[in-house]
Amino acid sequence: MPRRVLFLCSRNRLRSPTAAHVFARWPGWEVDSAGLAEDAEVVLSVEQLDWAELIVVMEAAHRRRLQSRHRRRLKGKRVVCLDIPDHYEYMQAELVALLLKRAGPLLR
């Protein structure tokens, strides 16, 4: 049975959709992505949180926001911060390389 990872950033336009695309075909994993801002392309839902086993955020501020809003739903889930700033375009080579370097080992 595949494991489930949820990638989160602010607006679900650049970093988390890139991560979902990069890791979509990794063996043994199902992926999804969302944003924590009200104007995100896909706003984080409680269903996504309940679905995820591993939650990967791009910045420490995302982890703090997630924990302040959904502390109870995070019990028993691993939340990892990649420390990737909002300086990249969707699928930018440097962003893909950072994601592979920082998130790849989590998904092996």
C-alpha positions as CSV (number, residue, x, y, z in Angstrom):
1,M,0.0,0.0,0.0
2,P,1.5,3.4,-1.0
3,R,2.4,5.9,1.7
4,R,0.9,9.4,1.4
5,V,2.8,12.7,1.4
6,L,1.3,16.2,1.4
7,F,3.4,19.2,0.3
8,L,2.5,22.6,1.6
9,C,3.5,26.2,0.8
10,S,1.7,29.5,1.0
11,R,-0.4,29.7,-2.2
12,N,0.1,26.3,-3.9
13,R,1.3,28.0,-7.1
14,L,5.1,27.3,-7.2
15,R,6.9,25.3,-4.6
16,S,4.4,22.7,-3.4
17,P,2.9,22.0,-6.9
18,T,6.5,21.5,-8.2
19,A,7.2,19.1,-5.4
20,A,4.0,17.2,-6.1
21,H,5.0,17.0,-9.8
22,V,8.6,15.9,-9.1
23,F,7.6,13.1,-6.7
24,A,4.3,12.0,-8.3
25,R,5.9,8.9,-9.8
26,W,8.1,7.9,-7.0
27,P,7.5,4.3,-6.2
28,G,5.5,3.6,-3.0
29,W,4.2,7.1,-2.6
30,E,1.0,9.0,-3.4
31,V,1.4,12.8,-3.3
32,D,-0.8,15.9,-3.0
33,S,-0.2,19.6,-2.5
34,A,-2.0,22.6,-1.0
35,G,-1.5,26.1,0.2
36,L,-2.1,27.6,3.6
37,A,-3.2,31.1,2.4
38,E,-6.9,31.9,1.9
39,D,-6.1,32.7,-1.8
40,A,-4.2,29.5,-2.5
41,E,-4.9,27.6,-5.8
42,V,-5.8,24.6,-3.6
43,V,-6.6,25.7,0.0
44,L,-5.5,23.0,2.6
45,S,-8.5,20.9,3.7
46,V,-8.9,18.8,6.7
47,E,-9.5,15.8,4.4
48,Q,-6.0,16.3,3.0
49,L,-4.5,16.5,6.5
50,D,-6.4,13.3,7.5
51,W,-5.2,11.6,4.3
52,A,-1.5,12.5,4.7
53,E,1.1,10.4,6.7
54,L,4.0,12.8,6.0
55,I,3.5,16.5,5.7
56,V,6.3,18.5,4.1
57,V,6.3,22.3,4.4
58,M,8.6,24.7,2.6
59,E,9.2,27.2,5.5
60,A,9.2,27.3,9.2
61,A,6.4,29.9,9.1
62,H,4.3,27.3,7.3
63,R,4.9,24.7,10.1
64,R,3.9,27.3,12.7
65,R,0.8,28.3,10.9
66,L,-0.1,24.6,10.4
67,Q,0.4,23.8,14.0
68,S,-1.6,26.8,15.3
69,R,-4.6,26.0,13.0
70,H,-4.6,22.1,13.1
71,R,-2.6,20.9,16.1
72,R,-5.1,18.1,17.0
73,R,-5.2,16.8,13.4
74,L,-1.3,16.6,13.3
75,K,-1.1,14.1,16.2
76,G,0.9,11.0,15.0
77,K,2.0,12.7,11.8
78,R,5.5,13.7,10.8
79,V,5.8,17.3,9.7
80,V,9.1,18.2,8.0
81,C,10.4,21.7,7.0
82,L,12.6,21.9,3.9
83,D,13.6,25.5,4.4
84,I,13.0,26.5,0.8
85,P,12.2,30.2,0.4
86,D,9.7,31.6,-2.1
87,H,12.3,32.6,-4.7
88,Y,11.6,30.1,-7.4
89,E,9.3,29.6,-10.4
90,Y,7.2,26.5,-11.0
91,M,9.5,23.6,-12.1
92,Q,12.6,25.9,-12.1
93,A,15.7,23.7,-12.3
94,E,17.2,25.0,-9.1
95,L,13.9,24.4,-7.2
96,V,13.7,20.8,-8.5
97,A,17.3,20.2,-7.5
98,L,16.6,21.5,-4.0
99,L,13.5,19.4,-3.6
100,L,15.3,16.3,-4.7
101,K,18.2,17.0,-2.3
102,R,16.0,17.8,0.7
103,A,12.8,15.8,0.2
104,G,14.2,12.9,-1.7
105,P,15.8,11.2,1.3
106,L,12.5,11.4,3.2
107,L,10.8,9.5,0.5
108,R,13.3,6.6,0.1
